[in-house]
Amino acid sequence: RLPGRGGSCGAMAACPAALRRAGNEEFRRGQYGPAAELYSRALAQLEATGKARPGAGGRASGGTPLNRGCVPRAGDASAEERSVLLANRAACHLKDGACSLCVADCTSALELVPFGIKPLLRRAAAYEALERYSLAYVDYKTALQVDCSVQAAHDGVNRMTKALLEKDGVNWRQKLPPIPTVPVSAQTRWSIPSAQAPGTNTPPATAPQGERGGNTAAGMERARTLKEEGNEFVKKGNHKKAVEKYSESLKLNKECATYTNRALCYLALKQYKEAAQDCTEALKLDPKNVKALYRRAQALKELKDYKSSIADIKSLLKTEPKNTAALRLLQELNRA
């Protein structure tokens, strides 16, 4: 229920600002699904208002897009408000483990208002959870250009450097996508305290708290630490202890990579039903996740559900047609 407090926002038809406040309250209570729904309603109202206005739609009279790739004018309040709502909804998706949806919302927010700290950090966290480390690295580095004091970005760069070094070796930097150069105007813009600029993309005190302080950031960091501890146990061959660490991590943050890691352990422990179930949970978060599809196929094969196993491998091969492990497993399944 939305209160009809002050201004032109009545109880009968809540305005976007009231919906946003209500969404922030739901987020603080840990109700991420309802919060996302309220942000979606606010976005729908803003978009409907924009379409109803003559000449609206973000184009100049000559038909060229406005503010594309630069910092928006201070008067472009609608774009900024939509960007805030998208970034807030992305925080909900991130908390619920829907990392692909988080990436999509952050990307949309950054198209409206480039170089926003929160959408950059949230998209980086989502990329990291999806194990797309090079993209996460780029976003963390971009965030540091905007504000070099953001500790979450420094920590992210350090983690991604370590992960990319392990994955791609000493030449990992050569495989990175280009890191955008942040204009001075954007750096100045984001240095304005949000209390003095309530209309900017930097959310005010009532906005969902993500990377900056609070229990949410601490919980995410603890979940990440537990996952890394689990990874160390896997390297040592102690899969039972790794399962315990991954399970603790998942209580704090339902992350796709943690599910697939725990599934790997369950496969090693011959707990095939549990492995398949973890992969299913991972695929709810990232429907095309290659590791989840492959490991579920492995588990289903052991459970003698050959038809479902083949279906998973075929889905995987649509994404990676030359995946040799998947092609080998498909041959084994066809002989079974």
Secondary structure, 3 states (H helix, E strand, C coil): CCCCCCCCCCCCCCCHHHHHHHHHHHHHCCCHHHHHHHHHHHHHHHHHHHHHCCCCCCECCCCCECCCCCCCCCCCHHHHHHHHHHHHHHHHHHHHCCHHHHHHHHHHHHHHCCCCHHHHHHHHHHHHHCCCHHHHHHHHHHHHHHCCCCHHHHHHHHHHHHHHHHHHHHHHHHHCCCCCCCCHHHHHHHCCCCCCCCCCCCCCCCCCCCCCCHHHHHHHHHHHHHHHHHHHHHHCCCHHHHHHHHHHHHHHCCCHHHHHHHHHHHHHCCCHHHHHHHHHHHHHHCCCCHHHHHHHHHHHHHCCCHHHHHHHHHHHHHHCCCCHHHHHHHHHHHHC
